[in-house]
Amino acid sequence: MGLIGGSFALALRKADAVKEVVGFGRSTATLEQAKQFGIINRIGVDVAREVADADLVLLATPVGQMAEIMARIAPHLGAHTLVTDGGSTKSDVVAAARAHLGDKLAQFVPGHPIAGAELSGAAAALPDLYQGKKVVLTPLPENSHASVVRVRKAWEACGALVSELSAQQHDEVFAAVSHLPHLLSFALVHDLAQRDNRDVLLSFAASGFRDFTRIAASSPEMWRDICLANREALMSELQRYAAELYTLHQALEQNDAEQLQEIFSLARAVRSGWTQQ
């Protein structure tokens, strides 16, 4: 019942696409808050009973917790209950599903909403979080066309733009454009945090630093799990980035203004073109 799950519920309720929303979570306080905010109709008590007749179950937890949840719900899933997730990595989640869902595997349609913020908890949930945002589904060969369509329509009811990739394609893409930037943001702030003059440094940090490090305020638990889950693809991206940094280091060392200008100009052109899409 945090940002991802809470916003999913609020968006579906706003679209009048659901009759009843039942919430589960680790924190009673968060669940009570979710009920108070109108995110859920009621707090779930017996997960076996709830998933037996649910139309759709969204797993909106850190990816490291999904295997355990899948193992808990698998024996109790109703014949017509679909399960999807909001995890930021997909190959590990698919592997967990294959290991724990057994003969219910075809009822799991993996997904990843490309929307979020550094905030978390029920108070961060927004009914319009997914409006105009991308959601990637990574369907399994075992999924029926009808099951994928049902999950797609749920996200489209939230206002999302739904695409499909394979799990491997998804993880390679997001290692480059999401997981690496988060890792770099955490690394920069961690570096400054260990310096004796960090208070002085931070007192002079302005909008550039604020923009680059905003995502370092994200959940450490969630991003720990994401980095480990997508370790191979992320290490490959880190190597490429380290090579890019070395190129910049050499340009500075050699006082090579032309090389710096070339790098900065290409980066600016690509960034400007992307923001105008």
VOBADO-921298 format. One record per atom (N, C-alpha, C): residue number from 1; atom name; x, y, z. Coordinates in steps of 0.2 Angstrom, whole numbers, plus 5000, padded with zeros to 4 digits. Layout:
% VOBADO-921298
   resi   name     px     py     pz
    NUM     CA      X      Y      Z
...
//
This chain:
% VOBADO-921298
   resi   name     px     py     pz
      1      N   5004   4994   5000
      1     CA   5000   5000   5000
      1      C   5004   5006   5000
      2      N   5010   5006   4996
      2     CA   5014   5012   4996
      2      C   5013   5016   4990
      3      N   5018   5019   4987
      3     CA   5017   5023   4981
      3      C   5014   5019   4975
      4      N   5017   5013   4973
      4     CA   5015   5010   4967
      4      C   5008   5006   4968
      5      N   5007   5003   4974
      5     CA   5001   4999   4975
      5      C   4996   5004   4976
      6      N   4997   5009   4981
      6     CA   4992   5013   4982
      6      C   4989   5018   4977
      7      N   4994   5020   4972
      7     CA   4992   5024   4966
      7      C   4988   5019   4961
      8      N   4990   5013   4961
      8     CA   4986   5008   4956
      8      C   4979   5008   4959
      9      N   4978   5007   4965
      9     CA   4971   5006   4968
      9      C   4967   5013   4967
     10      N   4971   5019   4969
     10     CA   4967   5025   4968
     10      C   4965   5026   4961
     11      N   4969   5025   4956
     11     CA   4968   5026   4949
     11      C   4962   5021   4947
     12      N   4962   5015   4949
     12     CA   4957   5011   4947
     12      C   4950   5013   4950
     13      N   4950   5015   4956
     13     CA   4944   5018   4959
     13      C   4942   5024   4956
     14      N   4946   5028   4954
     14     CA   4944   5034   4951
     14      C   4941   5033   4944
     15      N   4943   5028   4941
     15     CA   4941   5026   4934
     15      C   4934   5021   4935
     16      N   4932   5020   4941
     16     CA   4927   5016   4943
     16      C   4927   5009   4939
     17      N   4934   5007   4940
     17     CA   4935   5000   4937
     17      C   4935   4994   4942
     18      N   4934   4996   4948
     18     CA   4935   4991   4953
     18      C   4929   4992   4958
     19      N   4927   4986   4961
     19     CA   4921   4986   4966
     19      C   4924   4986   4973
     20      N   4929   4982   4974
     20     CA   4932   4982   4981
     20      C   4939   4981   4981
     21      N   4943   4985   4985
     21     CA   4950   4984   4985
     21      C   4952   4982   4992
     22      N   4956   4977   4992
     22     CA   4958   4974   4999
     22      C   4966   4975   4999
     23      N   4968   4978   5005
     23     CA   4976   4979   5005
     23      C   4979   4974   5010
     24      N   4985   4972   5009
     24     CA   4990   4969   5013
     24      C   4996   4973   5014
     25      N   5000   4972   5019
     25     CA   5006   4975   5020
     25      C   5009   4973   5027
     26      N   5015   4975   5027
     26     CA   5019   4973   5034
     26      C   5017   4978   5039
     27      N   5015   4984   5038
     27     CA   5014   4989   5043
     27      C   5006   4990   5044
     28      N   5004   4989   5050
     28     CA   4997   4990   5052
     28      C   4995   4998   5051
     29      N   5000   5002   5053
     29     CA   4999   5009   5053
     29      C   4998   5011   5045
     30      N   5002   5008   5041
     30     CA   5001   5010   5034
     30      C   4995   5008   5031
     31      N   4993   5002   5033
     31     CA   4986   4999   5031
     31      C   4980   5004   5033
     32      N   4981   5006   5040
     32     CA   4976   5010   5042
     32      C   4975   5017   5039
     33      N   4981   5019   5037
     33     CA   4982   5025   5033
     33      C   4979   5025   5026
     34      N   4980   5019   5023
     34     CA   4977   5018   5016
     34      C   4970   5017   5017
     35      N   4967   5015   5022
     35     CA   4960   5014   5022
     35      C   4957   5021   5024
     36      N   4960   5025   5028
     36     CA   4958   5032   5030
     36      C   4958   5036   5023
     37      N   4963   5035   5019
     37     CA   4964   5039   5013
     37      C   4959   5037   5007
     38      N   4956   5032   5008
     38     CA   4951   5029   5003
     38      C   4955   5025   4998
     39      N   4961   5023   4999
     39     CA   4965   5019   4994
     39      C   4962   5012   4994
     40      N   4960   5009   5000
     40     CA   4957   5002   5000
     40      C   4950   5003   5004
     41      N   4946   4997   5002
     41     CA   4940   4997   5006
     41      C   4941   4994   5013
     42      N   4945   4989   5013
     42     CA   4946   4986   5019
     42      C   4953   4983   5020
     43      N   4956   4981   5026
     43     CA   4962   4978   5027
     43      C   4961   4971   5027
     44      N   4966   4967   5023
     44     CA   4965   4960   5022
     44      C   4968   4957   5028
     45      N   4965   4951   5030
     45     CA   4967   4947   5036
     45      C   4970   4940   5034
     46      N   4966   4937   5030
     46     CA   4967   4930   5027
     46      C   4969   4930   5020
     47      N   4975   4930   5018
     47     CA   4977   4931   5011
     47      C   4975   4925   5007
     48      N   4974   4919   5010
     48     CA   4972   4913   5006
     48      C   4965   4914   5004
     49      N   4961   4917   5008
     49     CA   4954   4918   5007
     49      C   4953   4924   5001
     50      N   4957   4929   5002
     50     CA   4956   4935   4998
     50      C   4958   4933   4991
     51      N   4964   4929   4990
     51     CA   4966   4928   4983
     51      C   4962   4922   4980
     52      N   4958   4919   4983
     52     CA   4954   4914   4980
     52      C   4949   4916   4976
     53      N   4946   4922   4977
     53     CA   4941   4925   4973
     53      C   4942   4932   4970
     54      N   4948   4934   4971
     54     CA   4950   4940   4968
     54      C   4951   4940   4960
     55      N   4949   4946   4957
     55     CA   4950   4946   4950
     55      C   4957   4947   4948
     56      N   4960   4952   4952
     56     CA   4967   4954   4950
     56      C   4971   4955   4957
     57      N   4977   4952   4957
     57     CA   4982   4953   4963
     57      C   4988   4957   4960
     58      N   4989   4963   4963
     58     CA   4996   4966   4962
     58      C   5001   4965   4967
     59      N   5006   4963   4965
     59     CA   5012   4962   4970
     59      C   5016   4969   4970
     60      N   5015   4973   4974
     60     CA   5019   4980   4974
     60      C   5024   4980   4980
     61      N   5029   4976   4980
     61     CA   5034   4975   4985
     61      C   5040   4976   4982
     62      N   5046   4977   4986
     62     CA   5052   4976   4984
     62      C   5053   4969   4980
     63      N   5057   4969   4975
     63     CA   5057   4963   4971
     63      C   5060   4957   4975
     64      N   5064   4958   4980
     64     CA   5067   4953   4984
     64      C   5062   4949   4989
     65      N   5056   4952   4989
     65     CA   5051   4949   4994
     65      C   5046   4945   4990
     66      N   5046   4945   4983
     66     CA   5041   4943   4979
     66      C   5041   4935   4979
     67      N   5046   4932   4979
     67     CA   5047   4924   4979
     67      C   5043   4922   4985
     68      N   5044   4925   4991
     68     CA   5040   4922   4997
     68      C   5033   4923   4996
     69      N   5031   4929   4994
     69     CA   5024   4930   4993
     69      C   5020   4926   4988
     70      N   5024   4924   4982
     70     CA   5021   4920   4977
     70      C   5020   4913   4980
     71      N   5025   4911   4984
     71     CA   5025   4904   4987
     71      C   5018   4904   4992
     72      N   5017   4909   4995
     72     CA   5011   4909   5000
     72      C   5005   4909   4997
     73      N   5004   4913   4991
     73     CA   4998   4913   4988
     73      C   4996   4908   4983
     74      N   5001   4905   4980
     74     CA   5000   4900   4975
     74      C   4995   4894   4976
     75      N   4995   4891   4982
     75     CA   4990   4886   4983
     75      C   4983   4888   4983
     76      N   4982   4895   4984
     76     CA   4975   4897   4985
     76      C   4973   4902   4980
     77      N   4976   4903   4974
     77     CA   4974   4907   4969
     77      C   4968   4904   4966
     78      N   4963   4908   4965
     78     CA   4957   4905   4961
     78      C   4958   4904   4954
     79      N   4954   4900   4951
     79     CA   4955   4898   4944
     79      C   4955   4904   4939
     80      N   4952   4909   4941
     80     CA   4951   4915   4936
     80      C   4955   4921   4939
     81      N   4959   4920   4944
     81     CA   4963   4926   4947
     81      C   4969   4927   4944
     82      N   4970   4933   4941
     82     CA   4977   4935   4938
     82      C   4981   4938   4943
     83      N   4987   4937   4942
     83     CA   4992   4941   4947
     83      C   4997   4945   4942
     84      N   4999   4951   4944
     84     CA   5004   4955   4941
     84      C   5008   4958   4946
     85      N   5013   4962   4944
     85     CA   5018   4965   4949
     85      C   5020   4971   4946
     86      N   5023   4975   4951
     86     CA   5026   4982   4949
     86      C   5033   4982   4950
     87      N   5037   4976   4950
     87     CA   5044   4976   4951
     87      C   5048   4979   4945
     88      N   5054   4982   4947
     88     CA   5058   4986   4943
     88      C   5063   4982   4939
     89      N   5063   4975   4941
     89     CA   5067   4970   4937
     89      C   5062   4965   4935
     90      N   5064   4961   4930
     90     CA   5059   4956   4927
     90      C   5062   4949   4927
     91      N   5068   4948   4925
     91     CA   5071   4941   4924
     91      C   5070   4938   4931
     92      N   5072   4941   4937
     92     CA   5072   4938   4943
     92      C   5065   4936   4945
     93      N   5060   4941   4944
     93     CA   5053   4940   4946
     93      C   5050   4934   4942
     94      N   5052   4934   4936
     94     CA   5049   4928   4932
     94      C   5052   4921   4934
     95      N   5059   4921   4936
     95     CA   5062   4915   4939
     95      C   5058   4913   4945
     96      N   5057   4918   4949
     96     CA   5053   4917   4956
     96      C   5046   4914   4954
     97      N   5043   4917   4949
     97     CA   5036   4914   4948
     97      C   5037   4907   4945
     98      N   5042   4905   4941
     98     CA   5043   4899   4939
     98      C   5044   4894   4944
     99      N   5048   4896   4949
     99     CA   5050   4892   4955
     99      C   5044   4891   4960
    100      N   5039   4896   4961
    100     CA   5035   4896   4966
    100      C   5027   4895   4964
    101      N   5025   4897   4958
    101     CA   5018   4897   4956
    101      C   5016   4890   4954
    102      N   5020   4886   4952
    102     CA   5018   4879   4949
    102      C   5013   4879   4944
    103      N   5008   4876   4945
    103     CA   5003   4875   4939
    103      C   4999   4882   4938
    104      N   5000   4887   4943
    104     CA   4997   4893   4942
    104      C   5001   4898   4938
    105      N   5007   4896   4935
    105     CA   5011   4901   4932
    105      C   5008   4905   4927
    106      N   5003   4902   4923
    106     CA   5000   4905   4917
    106      C   4996   4911   4919
    107      N   4994   4911   4926
    107     CA   4990   4916   4929
    107      C   4994   4923   4931
    108      N   5001   4922   4930
    108     CA   5005   4928   4932
    108      C   5007   4932   4925
    109      N   5006   4938   4925
    109     CA   5008   4942   4919
    109      C   5012   4948   4922
    110      N   5019   4947   4921
    110     CA   5024   4952   4924
    110      C   5023   4959   4921
    111      N   5024   4964   4926
    111     CA   5024   4971   4923
    111      C   5028   4975   4927
    112      N   5029   4981   4924
    112     CA   5033   4986   4928
    112      C   5031   4993   4926
    113      N   5027   4997   4930
    113     CA   5025   5004   4929
    113      C   5031   5009   4929
    114      N   5032   5012   4924
    114     CA   5038   5017   4924
    114      C   5036   5024   4926
    115      N   5034   5024   4933
    115     CA   5032   5030   4936
    115      C   5034   5029   4943
    116      N   5035   5034   4946
    116     CA   5037   5034   4953
    116      C   5040   5041   4956
    117      N   5042   5040   4962
    117     CA   5045   5046   4965
    117      C   5049   5044   4971
    118      N   5053   5049   4974
    118     CA   5057   5047   4979
    118      C   5053   5046   4986
    119      N   5047   5048   4986
    119     CA   5043   5047   4991
    119      C   5040   5040   4992
    120      N   5038   5038   4998
    120     CA   5035   5031   4998
    120      C   5030   5031   5004
    121      N   5026   5025   5004
    121     CA   5021   5025   5009
    121      C   5014   5027   5006
    122      N   5009   5025   5010
    122     CA   5002   5027   5008
    122      C   5001   5034   5006
    123      N   5004   5038   5010
    123     CA   5003   5046   5010
    123      C   5006   5048   5003
    124      N   5010   5044   5000
    124     CA   5013   5046   4993
    124      C   5009   5044   4987
    125      N   5004   5040   4988
    125     CA   5000   5038   4983
    125      C   4996   5043   4980
    126      N   4995   5043   4973
    126     CA   4992   5048   4969
    126      C   4987   5045   4964
    127      N   4981   5047   4963
    127     CA   4977   5044   4958
    127      C   4979   5045   4951
    128      N   4983   5050   4950
    128     CA   4985   5052   4943
    128      C   4993   5050   4941
    129      N   4996   5046   4946
    129     CA   5003   5044   4945
    129      C   5004   5041   4938
    130      N   5000   5037   4936
    130     CA   5001   5033   4930
    130      C   4998   5037   4923
    131      N   4995   5042   4924
    131     CA   4992   5046   4919
    131      C   4998   5048   4913
    132      N   4997   5045   4907
    132     CA   5002   5046   4902
    132      C   5009   5043   4903
    133      N   5010   5039   4908
    133     CA   5016   5036   4909
    133      C   5016   5029   4906
    134      N   5022   5026   4905
    134     CA   5023   5020   4902
    134      C   5023   5014   4907
    135      N   5020   5009   4905
    135     CA   5020   5003   4909
    135      C   5022   4997   4904
    136      N   5027   4993   4906
    136     CA   5030   4988   4902
    136      C   5027   4981   4905
    137      N   5024   4977   4900
    137     CA   5022   4970   4902
    137      C   5028   4966   4899
    138      N   5029   4960   4902
    138     CA   5034   4956   4900
    138      C   5031   4949   4900
    139      N   5026   4948   4895
    139     CA   5022   4942   4896
    139      C   5026   4935   4895
    140      N   5023   4930   4898
    140     CA   5026   4923   4898
    140      C   5023   4919   4892
    141      N   5027   4915   4889
    141     CA   5024   4910   4884
    141      C   5018   4907   4887
    142      N   5018   4906   4893
    142     CA   5012   4902   4896
    142      C   5006   4906   4897
    143      N   5006   4913   4896
    143     CA   5001   4917   4897
    143      C   4996   4917   4891
    144      N   4989   4917   4892
    144     CA   4985   4917   4887
    144      C   4984   4924   4884
    145      N   4982   4925   4878
    145     CA   4981   4932   4876
    145      C   4976   4936   4880
    146      N   4971   4932   4882
    146     CA   4965   4935   4886
    146      C   4968   4938   4893
    147      N   4973   4934   4896
    147     CA   4976   4936   4902
    147      C   4980   4942   4901
    148      N   4984   4943   4896
    148     CA   4988   4949   4895
    148      C   4983   4955   4894
    149      N   4978   4954   4890
    149     CA   4973   4959   4888
    149      C   4970   4962   4895
    150      N   4968   4957   4899
    150     CA   4965   4960   4906
    150      C   4970   4964   4910
    151      N   4976   4962   4910
    151     CA   4981   4966   4914
    151      C   4982   4972   4910
    152      N   4983   4972   4904
    152     CA   4984   4978   4900
    152      C   4978   4983   4901
    153      N   4972   4981   4901
    153     CA   4966   4985   4902
    153      C   4966   4988   4909
    154      N   4969   4984   4914
    154     CA   4969   4987   4921
    154      C   4974   4993   4921
    155      N   4980   4993   4918
    155     CA   4984   4998   4918
    155      C   4982   5004   4913
    156      N   4978   5002   4908
    156     CA   4976   5008   4903
    156      C   4970   5011   4907
    157      N   4966   5008   4911
    157     CA   4961   5011   4915
    157      C   4964   5016   4920
    158      N   4971   5015   4922
    158     CA   4975   5020   4926
    158      C   4977   5026   4922
    159      N   4976   5026   4915
    159     CA   4979   5031   4911
    159      C   4986   5030   4908
    160      N   4988   5023   4909
    160     CA   4995   5022   4907
    160      C   4995   5020   4900
    161      N   5001   5020   4897
    161     CA   5003   5018   4890
    161      C   5007   5012   4890
    162      N   5004   5007   4888
    162     CA   5007   5000   4889
    162      C   5011   4997   4883
    163      N   5017   4995   4885
    163     CA   5021   4992   4880
    163      C   5023   4985   4882
    164      N   5026   4981   4877
    164     CA   5028   4974   4879
    164      C   5035   4973   4877
    165      N   5039   4970   4881
    165     CA   5046   4968   4880
    165      C   5047   4961   4883
    166      N   5052   4958   4881
    166     CA   5054   4951   4885
    166      C   5057   4953   4891
    167      N   5058   4949   4896
    167     CA   5061   4950   4902
    167      C   5068   4952   4902
    168      N   5072   4949   4897
    168     CA   5079   4951   4896
    168      C   5079   4958   4893
    169      N   5075   4959   4888
    169     CA   5076   4966   4885
    169      C   5074   4971   4890
    170      N   5069   4970   4894
    170     CA   5067   4975   4899
    170      C   5073   4976   4904
    171      N   5076   4971   4907
    171     CA   5082   4972   4911
    171      C   5088   4976   4908
    172      N   5089   4974   4902
    172     CA   5095   4978   4899
    172      C   5093   4985   4898
    173      N   5087   4986   4896
    173     CA   5085   4993   4895
    173      C   5085   4997   4901
    174      N   5082   4995   4906
    174     CA   5082   4998   4913
    174      C   5088   4999   4917
    175      N   5093   4994   4915
    175     CA   5099   4995   4918
    175      C   5103   5001   4916
    176      N   5102   5003   4910
    176     CA   5105   5009   4907
    176      C   5101   5015   4909
    177      N   5095   5015   4909
    177     CA   5091   5022   4909
    177      C   5088   5023   4916
    178      N   5088   5018   4921
    178     CA   5085   5019   4927
    178      C   5090   5016   4933
    179      N   5092   5010   4932
    179     CA   5096   5007   4938
    179      C   5103   5011   4939
    180      N   5106   5012   4933
    180     CA   5112   5015   4933
    180      C   5112   5022   4936
    181      N   5107   5027   4933
    181     CA   5106   5033   4936
    181      C   5105   5033   4944
    182      N   5101   5029   4946
    182     CA   5100   5028   4954
    182      C   5107   5026   4957
    183      N   5110   5022   4954
    183     CA   5116   5020   4958
    183      C   5121   5025   4958
    184      N   5122   5029   4953
    184     CA   5126   5035   4952
    184      C   5124   5040   4957
    185      N   5118   5041   4958
    185     CA   5115   5047   4962
    185      C   5117   5045   4970
    186      N   5116   5038   4971
    186     CA   5117   5036   4978
    186      C   5125   5037   4979
    187      N   5129   5035   4974
    187     CA   5136   5035   4975
    187      C   5139   5042   4976
    188      N   5136   5047   4973
    188     CA   5138   5054   4973
    188      C   5137   5057   4980
    189      N   5131   5055   4983
    189     CA   5129   5058   4989
    189      C   5133   5054   4995
    190      N   5134   5048   4994
    190     CA   5138   5044   4999
    190      C   5145   5046   4999
    191      N   5148   5048   4993
    191     CA   5154   5051   4993
    191      C   5155   5057   4997
    192      N   5150   5062   4996
    192     CA   5150   5068   5000
    192      C   5149   5067   5007
    193      N   5145   5062   5009
    193     CA   5143   5061   5016
    193      C   5149   5059   5020
    194      N   5154   5056   5017
    194     CA   5159   5053   5021
    194      C   5165   5059   5021
    195      N   5164   5064   5018
    195     CA   5169   5070   5019
    195      C   5169   5074   5025
    196      N   5174   5076   5028
    196     CA   5174   5080   5034
    196      C   5170   5087   5033
    197      N   5171   5089   5027
    197     CA   5168   5096   5025
    197      C   5161   5095   5022
    198      N   5157   5090   5023
    198     CA   5151   5088   5019
    198      C   5146   5094   5020
    199      N   5146   5097   5026
    199     CA   5141   5102   5028
    199      C   5142   5108   5024
    200      N   5148   5110   5023
    200     CA   5150   5116   5019
    200      C   5148   5114   5011
    201      N   5150   5108   5009
    201     CA   5149   5107   5002
    201      C   5141   5107   5001
    202      N   5137   5104   5005
    202     CA   5130   5104   5004
    202      C   5127   5111   5005
    203      N   5130   5115   5009
    203     CA   5127   5122   5010
    203      C   5128   5126   5003
    204      N   5132   5124   4999
    204     CA   5133   5128   4992
    204      C   5130   5124   4987
    205      N   5128   5118   4988
    205     CA   5125   5114   4982
    205      C   5118   5117   4980
    206      N   5117   5118   4973
    206     CA   5112   5121   4970
    206      C   5107   5117   4966
    207      N   5104   5119   4961
    207     CA   5099   5115   4958
    207      C   5102   5109   4954
    208      N   5108   5110   4951
    208     CA   5111   5105   4947
    208      C   5112   5099   4952
    209      N   5114   5100   4958
    209     CA   5116   5094   4962
    209      C   5109   5092   4965
    210      N   5104   5096   4966
    210     CA   5097   5094   4968
    210      C   5094   5089   4963
    211      N   5094   5091   4957
    211     CA   5091   5088   4952
    211      C   5094   5081   4951
    212      N   5101   5081   4951
    212     CA   5105   5074   4950
    212      C   5104   5069   4955
    213      N   5103   5072   4962
    213     CA   5103   5068   4967
    213      C   5096   5067   4970
    214      N   5091   5069   4967
    214     CA   5084   5068   4970
    214      C   5083   5061   4971
    215      N   5085   5057   4966
    215     CA   5083   5050   4967
    215      C   5087   5046   4972
    216      N   5092   5049   4975
    216     CA   5095   5046   4981
    216      C   5091   5046   4987
    217      N   5085   5050   4987
    217     CA   5081   5050   4993
    217      C   5076   5044   4992
    218      N   5077   5039   4987
    218     CA   5072   5034   4986
    218      C   5074   5028   4991
    219      N   5070   5023   4992
    219     CA   5070   5018   4997
    219      C   5077   5014   4996
    220      N   5081   5014   5001
    220     CA   5087   5010   5001
    220      C   5086   5002   5000
    221      N   5081   5000   5003
    221     CA   5079   4993   5003
    221      C   5077   4991   4996
    222      N   5073   4995   4993
    222     CA   5070   4993   4986
    222      C   5076   4993   4981
    223      N   5080   4999   4981
    223     CA   5086   4999   4977
    223      C   5091   4994   4978
    224      N   5092   4992   4984
    224     CA   5097   4987   4985
    224      C   5094   4980   4982
    225      N   5088   4979   4982
    225     CA   5085   4973   4979
    225      C   5086   4973   4971
    226      N   5084   4979   4969
    226     CA   5084   4980   4961
    226      C   5091   4979   4959
    227      N   5096   4982   4962
    227     CA   5103   4982   4960
    227      C   5106   4975   4960
    228      N   5104   4971   4965
    228     CA   5106   4964   4965
    228      C   5102   4960   4960
    229      N   5096   4961   4959
    229     CA   5092   4957   4955
    229      C   5094   4958   4948
    230      N   5097   4964   4946
    230     CA   5099   4965   4939
    230      C   5106   4966   4939
    231      N   5110   4962   4943
    231     CA   5117   4963   4944
    231      C   5121   4963   4937
    232      N   5120   4958   4933
    232     CA   5124   4957   4927
    232      C   5123   4963   4922
    233      N   5117   4965   4921
    233     CA   5116   4970   4916
    233      C   5119   4977   4919
    234      N   5118   4978   4926
    234     CA   5120   4984   4929
    234      C   5128   4984   4929
    235      N   5131   4979   4930
    235     CA   5139   4979   4930
    235      C   5141   4980   4923
    236      N   5138   4978   4918
    236     CA   5140   4980   4911
    236      C   5139   4987   4910
    237      N   5133   4990   4912
    237     CA   5132   4997   4911
    237      C   5137   5001   4915
    238      N   5139   4999   4921
    238     CA   5144   5002   4925
    238      C   5151   5002   4922
    239      N   5153   4997   4919
    239     CA   5159   4997   4915
    239      C   5159   5002   4909
    240      N   5154   5002   4906
    240     CA   5153   5007   4900
    240      C   5154   5014   4903
    241      N   5150   5015   4909
    241     CA   5151   5022   4911
    241      C   5158   5024   4914
    242      N   5161   5019   4917
    242     CA   5168   5020   4919
    242      C   5172   5022   4914
    243      N   5171   5018   4908
    243     CA   5175   5020   4902
    243      C   5174   5027   4900
    244      N   5168   5029   4900
    244     CA   5166   5036   4898
    244      C   5169   5041   4903
    245      N   5169   5040   4909
    245     CA   5173   5044   4914
    245      C   5180   5044   4913
    246      N   5183   5039   4911
    246     CA   5190   5039   4910
    246      C   5192   5043   4904
    247      N   5187   5043   4899
    247     CA   5188   5047   4893
    247      C   5188   5055   4895
    248      N   5184   5056   4899
    248     CA   5183   5063   4902
    248      C   5189   5065   4906
    249      N   5192   5060   4910
    249     CA   5198   5061   4914
    249      C   5204   5063   4909
    250      N   5204   5059   4904
    250     CA   5210   5060   4899
    250      C   5209   5067   4896
    251      N   5203   5068   4894
    251     CA   5202   5075   4891
    251      C   5205   5081   4895
    252      N   5203   5080   4902
    252     CA   5205   5085   4906
    252      C   5212   5085   4908
    253      N   5215   5079   4908
    253     CA   5222   5078   4910
    253      C   5226   5081   4904
    254      N   5224   5080   4898
    254     CA   5227   5083   4892
    254      C   5225   5090   4890
    255      N   5221   5093   4894
    255     CA   5219   5100   4892
    255      C   5215   5100   4885
    256      N   5211   5095   4884
    256     CA   5209   5094   4877
    256      C   5202   5097   4877
    257      N   5202   5103   4875
    257     CA   5195   5107   4875
    257      C   5191   5104   4869
    258      N   5194   5102   4864
    258     CA   5190   5100   4858
    258      C   5186   5093   4860
    259      N   5190   5089   4863
    259     CA   5186   5083   4865
    259      C   5180   5084   4870
    260      N   5182   5088   4875
    260     CA   5176   5090   4880
    260      C   5170   5093   4876
    261      N   5172   5098   4871
    261     CA   5166   5101   4867
    261      C   5162   5096   4863
    262      N   5166   5091   4860
    262     CA   5163   5086   4856
    262      C   5158   5082   4861
    263      N   5160   5080   4867
    263     CA   5156   5076   4871
    263      C   5150   5080   4874
    264      N   5151   5086   4876
    264     CA   5146   5090   4879
    264      C   5141   5091   4873
    265      N   5143   5093   4867
    265     CA   5138   5095   4862
    265      C   5134   5089   4860
    266      N   5137   5083   4859
    266     CA   5133   5077   4858
    266      C   5128   5076   4863
    267      N   5130   5076   4869
    267     CA   5126   5075   4875
    267      C   5120   5080   4875
    268      N   5122   5086   4874
    268     CA   5116   5091   4874
    268      C   5111   5090   4869
    269      N   5114   5088   4863
    269     CA   5109   5087   4857
    269      C   5104   5081   4858
    270      N   5107   5076   4861
    270     CA   5103   5070   4862
    270      C   5098   5072   4868
    271      N   5100   5075   4873
    271     CA   5096   5077   4879
    271      C   5090   5081   4877
    272      N   5092   5086   4873
    272     CA   5087   5091   4870
    272      C   5082   5088   4866
    273      N   5084   5083   4862
    273     CA   5079   5080   4857
    273      C   5075   5075   4861
    274      N   5077   5072   4866
    274     CA   5073   5068   4871
    274      C   5068   5071   4874
    275      N   5069   5077   4877
    275     CA   5065   5081   4881
    275      C   5059   5084   4877
    276      N   5060   5084   4870
    276     CA   5055   5087   4866
    276      C   5051   5082   4863
    277      N   5052   5075   4864
    277     CA   5048   5070   4862
    277      C   5041   5070   4865
//
